[in-house]
Amino acid sequence: MRTVHTDNLVAFRASERLVSALRAQAEQSGVSVSEYLRSTVREKVGL
């Protein structure tokens, strides 16, 4: 089993349009916005 450590905070500003789209995509995927962003970033950076 892999141990996951998510103890680093990453923050950025986003437009309301982007936030709304993120919320909709996360809800459609059945996860939180944070988890949706983590999985998307992992894909993009190859982790």
PyMOL Python script that loads the backbone (N, CA, C, O; Angstrom):
from pymol import cmd

cmd.read_pdbstr("""\
ATOM      1  N   MET A   1       0.832  -1.182   0.000  1.00  0.00           N
ATOM      2  CA  MET A   1       0.000   0.000   0.000  1.00  0.00           C
ATOM      3  C   MET A   1       0.877   1.246   0.000  1.00  0.00           C
ATOM      4  O   MET A   1       1.892   1.293   0.696  1.00  0.00           O
ATOM      5  N   ARG A   2       0.502   2.226  -0.755  1.00  0.00           N
ATOM      6  CA  ARG A   2       1.256   3.475  -0.867  1.00  0.00           C
ATOM      7  C   ARG A   2       0.807   4.464   0.188  1.00  0.00           C
ATOM      8  O   ARG A   2      -0.391   4.663   0.386  1.00  0.00           O
ATOM      9  N   THR A   3       1.756   5.085   0.865  1.00  0.00           N
ATOM     10  CA  THR A   3       1.439   6.115   1.842  1.00  0.00           C
ATOM     11  C   THR A   3       1.436   7.461   1.147  1.00  0.00           C
ATOM     12  O   THR A   3       2.392   7.811   0.455  1.00  0.00           O
ATOM     13  N   VAL A   4       0.378   8.204   1.326  1.00  0.00           N
ATOM     14  CA  VAL A   4       0.245   9.511   0.695  1.00  0.00           C
ATOM     15  C   VAL A   4       0.407  10.590   1.761  1.00  0.00           C
ATOM     16  O   VAL A   4      -0.236  10.547   2.809  1.00  0.00           O
ATOM     17  N   HIS A   5       1.260  11.537   1.483  1.00  0.00           N
ATOM     18  CA  HIS A   5       1.461  12.660   2.388  1.00  0.00           C
ATOM     19  C   HIS A   5       1.015  13.933   1.686  1.00  0.00           C
ATOM     20  O   HIS A   5       1.620  14.349   0.698  1.00  0.00           O
ATOM     21  N   THR A   6      -0.021  14.537   2.187  1.00  0.00           N
ATOM     22  CA  THR A   6      -0.512  15.790   1.608  1.00  0.00           C
ATOM     23  C   THR A   6      -0.473  16.867   2.677  1.00  0.00           C
ATOM     24  O   THR A   6      -1.507  17.358   3.130  1.00  0.00           O
ATOM     25  N   ASP A   7       0.741  17.224   3.069  1.00  0.00           N
ATOM     26  CA  ASP A   7       0.888  18.193   4.148  1.00  0.00           C
ATOM     27  C   ASP A   7       1.375  19.557   3.668  1.00  0.00           C
ATOM     28  O   ASP A   7       1.760  20.391   4.487  1.00  0.00           O
ATOM     29  N   ASN A   8       1.367  19.796   2.378  1.00  0.00           N
ATOM     30  CA  ASN A   8       1.776  21.086   1.829  1.00  0.00           C
ATOM     31  C   ASN A   8       0.557  21.810   1.271  1.00  0.00           C
ATOM     32  O   ASN A   8      -0.238  21.238   0.525  1.00  0.00           O
ATOM     33  N   LEU A   9       0.429  23.063   1.643  1.00  0.00           N
ATOM     34  CA  LEU A   9      -0.681  23.872   1.170  1.00  0.00           C
ATOM     35  C   LEU A   9      -0.270  24.605  -0.099  1.00  0.00           C
ATOM     36  O   LEU A   9       0.793  25.224  -0.151  1.00  0.00           O
ATOM     37  N   VAL A  10      -1.118  24.534  -1.120  1.00  0.00           N
ATOM     38  CA  VAL A  10      -0.913  25.276  -2.354  1.00  0.00           C
ATOM     39  C   VAL A  10      -2.151  26.141  -2.542  1.00  0.00           C
ATOM     40  O   VAL A  10      -3.274  25.638  -2.503  1.00  0.00           O
ATOM     41  N   ALA A  11      -1.953  27.430  -2.744  1.00  0.00           N
ATOM     42  CA  ALA A  11      -3.080  28.343  -2.907  1.00  0.00           C
ATOM     43  C   ALA A  11      -2.853  29.218  -4.131  1.00  0.00           C
ATOM     44  O   ALA A  11      -1.721  29.589  -4.443  1.00  0.00           O
ATOM     45  N   PHE A  12      -3.934  29.541  -4.813  1.00  0.00           N
ATOM     46  CA  PHE A  12      -3.843  30.448  -5.954  1.00  0.00           C
ATOM     47  C   PHE A  12      -5.192  31.128  -6.141  1.00  0.00           C
ATOM     48  O   PHE A  12      -6.220  30.639  -5.672  1.00  0.00           O
ATOM     49  N   ARG A  13      -5.173  32.229  -6.814  1.00  0.00           N
ATOM     50  CA  ARG A  13      -6.410  32.960  -7.106  1.00  0.00           C
ATOM     51  C   ARG A  13      -7.005  32.425  -8.411  1.00  0.00           C
ATOM     52  O   ARG A  13      -6.285  32.047  -9.335  1.00  0.00           O
ATOM     53  N   ALA A  14      -8.326  32.405  -8.459  1.00  0.00           N
ATOM     54  CA  ALA A  14      -9.003  31.918  -9.657  1.00  0.00           C
ATOM     55  C   ALA A  14     -10.279  32.727  -9.861  1.00  0.00           C
ATOM     56  O   ALA A  14     -10.891  33.198  -8.902  1.00  0.00           O
ATOM     57  N   SER A  15     -10.667  32.880 -11.114  1.00  0.00           N
ATOM     58  CA  SER A  15     -11.902  33.604 -11.424  1.00  0.00           C
ATOM     59  C   SER A  15     -13.105  32.775 -10.987  1.00  0.00           C
ATOM     60  O   SER A  15     -13.008  31.561 -10.812  1.00  0.00           O
ATOM     61  N   GLU A  16     -14.222  33.437 -10.817  1.00  0.00           N
ATOM     62  CA  GLU A  16     -15.451  32.743 -10.439  1.00  0.00           C
ATOM     63  C   GLU A  16     -15.838  31.714 -11.497  1.00  0.00           C
ATOM     64  O   GLU A  16     -16.365  30.650 -11.173  1.00  0.00           O
ATOM     65  N   ARG A  17     -15.578  32.033 -12.751  1.00  0.00           N
ATOM     66  CA  ARG A  17     -15.895  31.104 -13.842  1.00  0.00           C
ATOM     67  C   ARG A  17     -15.094  29.806 -13.702  1.00  0.00           C
ATOM     68  O   ARG A  17     -15.637  28.716 -13.882  1.00  0.00           O
ATOM     69  N   LEU A  18     -13.804  29.927 -13.380  1.00  0.00           N
ATOM     70  CA  LEU A  18     -12.960  28.742 -13.204  1.00  0.00           C
ATOM     71  C   LEU A  18     -13.410  27.943 -11.982  1.00  0.00           C
ATOM     72  O   LEU A  18     -13.504  26.717 -12.039  1.00  0.00           O
ATOM     73  N   VAL A  19     -13.684  28.629 -10.892  1.00  0.00           N
ATOM     74  CA  VAL A  19     -14.120  27.950  -9.670  1.00  0.00           C
ATOM     75  C   VAL A  19     -15.440  27.208  -9.910  1.00  0.00           C
ATOM     76  O   VAL A  19     -15.604  26.076  -9.457  1.00  0.00           O
ATOM     77  N   SER A  20     -16.351  27.823 -10.601  1.00  0.00           N
ATOM     78  CA  SER A  20     -17.630  27.174 -10.908  1.00  0.00           C
ATOM     79  C   SER A  20     -17.426  25.924 -11.751  1.00  0.00           C
ATOM     80  O   SER A  20     -18.047  24.890 -11.506  1.00  0.00           O
ATOM     81  N   ALA A  21     -16.558  26.029 -12.738  1.00  0.00           N
ATOM     82  CA  ALA A  21     -16.267  24.872 -13.592  1.00  0.00           C
ATOM     83  C   ALA A  21     -15.590  23.760 -12.790  1.00  0.00           C
ATOM     84  O   ALA A  21     -15.905  22.584 -12.973  1.00  0.00           O
ATOM     85  N   LEU A  22     -14.670  24.123 -11.910  1.00  0.00           N
ATOM     86  CA  LEU A  22     -14.009  23.124 -11.064  1.00  0.00           C
ATOM     87  C   LEU A  22     -15.009  22.413 -10.164  1.00  0.00           C
ATOM     88  O   LEU A  22     -14.987  21.189 -10.040  1.00  0.00           O
ATOM     89  N   ARG A  23     -15.880  23.187  -9.541  1.00  0.00           N
ATOM     90  CA  ARG A  23     -16.896  22.584  -8.675  1.00  0.00           C
ATOM     91  C   ARG A  23     -17.786  21.612  -9.454  1.00  0.00           C
ATOM     92  O   ARG A  23     -18.096  20.521  -8.977  1.00  0.00           O
ATOM     93  N   ALA A  24     -18.185  22.018 -10.643  1.00  0.00           N
ATOM     94  CA  ALA A  24     -19.052  21.160 -11.462  1.00  0.00           C
ATOM     95  C   ALA A  24     -18.332  19.872 -11.855  1.00  0.00           C
ATOM     96  O   ALA A  24     -18.916  18.790 -11.778  1.00  0.00           O
ATOM     97  N   GLN A  25     -17.083  19.975 -12.270  1.00  0.00           N
ATOM     98  CA  GLN A  25     -16.319  18.790 -12.658  1.00  0.00           C
ATOM     99  C   GLN A  25     -16.079  17.868 -11.470  1.00  0.00           C
ATOM    100  O   GLN A  25     -16.184  16.648 -11.594  1.00  0.00           O
ATOM    101  N   ALA A  26     -15.757  18.452 -10.321  1.00  0.00           N
ATOM    102  CA  ALA A  26     -15.526  17.654  -9.120  1.00  0.00           C
ATOM    103  C   ALA A  26     -16.801  16.924  -8.714  1.00  0.00           C
ATOM    104  O   ALA A  26     -16.770  15.736  -8.393  1.00  0.00           O
ATOM    105  N   GLU A  27     -17.912  17.636  -8.730  1.00  0.00           N
ATOM    106  CA  GLU A  27     -19.185  17.015  -8.371  1.00  0.00           C
ATOM    107  C   GLU A  27     -19.535  15.882  -9.325  1.00  0.00           C
ATOM    108  O   GLU A  27     -19.991  14.820  -8.900  1.00  0.00           O
ATOM    109  N   GLN A  28     -19.319  16.110 -10.610  1.00  0.00           N
ATOM    110  CA  GLN A  28     -19.590  15.083 -11.616  1.00  0.00           C
ATOM    111  C   GLN A  28     -18.716  13.855 -11.384  1.00  0.00           C
ATOM    112  O   GLN A  28     -19.144  12.729 -11.639  1.00  0.00           O
ATOM    113  N   SER A  29     -17.491  14.070 -10.901  1.00  0.00           N
ATOM    114  CA  SER A  29     -16.554  12.972 -10.633  1.00  0.00           C
ATOM    115  C   SER A  29     -16.776  12.345  -9.259  1.00  0.00           C
ATOM    116  O   SER A  29     -16.193  11.306  -8.951  1.00  0.00           O
ATOM    117  N   GLY A  30     -17.610  12.965  -8.437  1.00  0.00           N
ATOM    118  CA  GLY A  30     -17.904  12.420  -7.123  1.00  0.00           C
ATOM    119  C   GLY A  30     -16.811  12.647  -6.091  1.00  0.00           C
ATOM    120  O   GLY A  30     -16.681  11.872  -5.143  1.00  0.00           O
ATOM    121  N   VAL A  31     -16.019  13.712  -6.269  1.00  0.00           N
ATOM    122  CA  VAL A  31     -14.934  14.019  -5.340  1.00  0.00           C
ATOM    123  C   VAL A  31     -14.982  15.497  -4.962  1.00  0.00           C
ATOM    124  O   VAL A  31     -15.741  16.275  -5.540  1.00  0.00           O
ATOM    125  N   SER A  32     -14.162  15.869  -3.984  1.00  0.00           N
ATOM    126  CA  SER A  32     -14.064  17.275  -3.599  1.00  0.00           C
ATOM    127  C   SER A  32     -13.254  18.036  -4.646  1.00  0.00           C
ATOM    128  O   SER A  32     -12.564  17.436  -5.469  1.00  0.00           O
ATOM    129  N   VAL A  33     -13.347  19.354  -4.603  1.00  0.00           N
ATOM    130  CA  VAL A  33     -12.553  20.183  -5.514  1.00  0.00           C
ATOM    131  C   VAL A  33     -11.065  19.927  -5.279  1.00  0.00           C
ATOM    132  O   VAL A  33     -10.295  19.828  -6.234  1.00  0.00           O
ATOM    133  N   SER A  34     -10.661  19.819  -4.020  1.00  0.00           N
ATOM    134  CA  SER A  34      -9.246  19.556  -3.716  1.00  0.00           C
ATOM    135  C   SER A  34      -8.773  18.250  -4.332  1.00  0.00           C
ATOM    136  O   SER A  34      -7.712  18.205  -4.954  1.00  0.00           O
ATOM    137  N   GLU A  35      -9.552  17.186  -4.164  1.00  0.00           N
ATOM    138  CA  GLU A  35      -9.159  15.886  -4.721  1.00  0.00           C
ATOM    139  C   GLU A  35      -9.157  15.926  -6.247  1.00  0.00           C
ATOM    140  O   GLU A  35      -8.287  15.332  -6.884  1.00  0.00           O
ATOM    141  N   TYR A  36     -10.118  16.618  -6.827  1.00  0.00           N
ATOM    142  CA  TYR A  36     -10.161  16.747  -8.279  1.00  0.00           C
ATOM    143  C   TYR A  36      -8.907  17.453  -8.797  1.00  0.00           C
ATOM    144  O   TYR A  36      -8.294  17.017  -9.771  1.00  0.00           O
ATOM    145  N   LEU A  37      -8.533  18.555  -8.128  1.00  0.00           N
ATOM    146  CA  LEU A  37      -7.327  19.281  -8.526  1.00  0.00           C
ATOM    147  C   LEU A  37      -6.085  18.427  -8.349  1.00  0.00           C
ATOM    148  O   LEU A  37      -5.221  18.411  -9.225  1.00  0.00           O
ATOM    149  N   ARG A  38      -5.977  17.704  -7.216  1.00  0.00           N
ATOM    150  CA  ARG A  38      -4.811  16.839  -7.001  1.00  0.00           C
ATOM    151  C   ARG A  38      -4.682  15.809  -8.111  1.00  0.00           C
ATOM    152  O   ARG A  38      -3.591  15.612  -8.647  1.00  0.00           O
ATOM    153  N   SER A  39      -5.773  15.153  -8.462  1.00  0.00           N
ATOM    154  CA  SER A  39      -5.696  14.122  -9.484  1.00  0.00           C
ATOM    155  C   SER A  39      -5.361  14.704 -10.858  1.00  0.00           C
ATOM    156  O   SER A  39      -4.613  14.099 -11.626  1.00  0.00           O
ATOM    157  N   THR A  40      -5.916  15.876 -11.162  1.00  0.00           N
ATOM    158  CA  THR A  40      -5.624  16.534 -12.437  1.00  0.00           C
ATOM    159  C   THR A  40      -4.162  16.939 -12.523  1.00  0.00           C
ATOM    160  O   THR A  40      -3.514  16.732 -13.549  1.00  0.00           O
ATOM    161  N   VAL A  41      -3.645  17.513 -11.454  1.00  0.00           N
ATOM    162  CA  VAL A  41      -2.241  17.927 -11.440  1.00  0.00           C
ATOM    163  C   VAL A  41      -1.323  16.715 -11.535  1.00  0.00           C
ATOM    164  O   VAL A  41      -0.328  16.749 -12.259  1.00  0.00           O
ATOM    165  N   ARG A  42      -1.647  15.633 -10.805  1.00  0.00           N
ATOM    166  CA  ARG A  42      -0.838  14.407 -10.901  1.00  0.00           C
ATOM    167  C   ARG A  42      -0.750  13.929 -12.358  1.00  0.00           C
ATOM    168  O   ARG A  42       0.328  13.569 -12.831  1.00  0.00           O
ATOM    169  N   GLU A  43      -1.875  13.927 -13.056  1.00  0.00           N
ATOM    170  CA  GLU A  43      -1.887  13.533 -14.471  1.00  0.00           C
ATOM    171  C   GLU A  43      -0.966  14.435 -15.301  1.00  0.00           C
ATOM    172  O   GLU A  43      -0.164  13.953 -16.102  1.00  0.00           O
ATOM    173  N   LYS A  44      -1.093  15.731 -15.099  1.00  0.00           N
ATOM    174  CA  LYS A  44      -0.332  16.693 -15.911  1.00  0.00           C
ATOM    175  C   LYS A  44       1.160  16.632 -15.668  1.00  0.00           C
ATOM    176  O   LYS A  44       1.947  16.859 -16.587  1.00  0.00           O
ATOM    177  N   VAL A  45       1.566  16.326 -14.432  1.00  0.00           N
ATOM    178  CA  VAL A  45       3.001  16.293 -14.143  1.00  0.00           C
ATOM    179  C   VAL A  45       3.572  14.872 -14.182  1.00  0.00           C
ATOM    180  O   VAL A  45       4.765  14.674 -13.955  1.00  0.00           O
ATOM    181  N   GLY A  46       2.733  13.904 -14.466  1.00  0.00           N
ATOM    182  CA  GLY A  46       3.200  12.537 -14.655  1.00  0.00           C
ATOM    183  C   GLY A  46       3.467  11.758 -13.382  1.00  0.00           C
ATOM    184  O   GLY A  46       4.397  10.953 -13.333  1.00  0.00           O
ATOM    185  N   LEU A  47       2.667  11.987 -12.351  1.00  0.00           N
ATOM    186  CA  LEU A  47       2.837  11.224 -11.098  1.00  0.00           C
ATOM    187  C   LEU A  47       1.756  10.187 -10.937  1.00  0.00           C
ATOM    188  O   LEU A  47       1.743   9.458  -9.945  1.00  0.00           O
TER     189      LEU A  47
END
""", "prot")
cmd.dss("prot")
cmd.show_as("cartoon", "prot")
cmd.util.cbc("prot")
cmd.orient("prot")
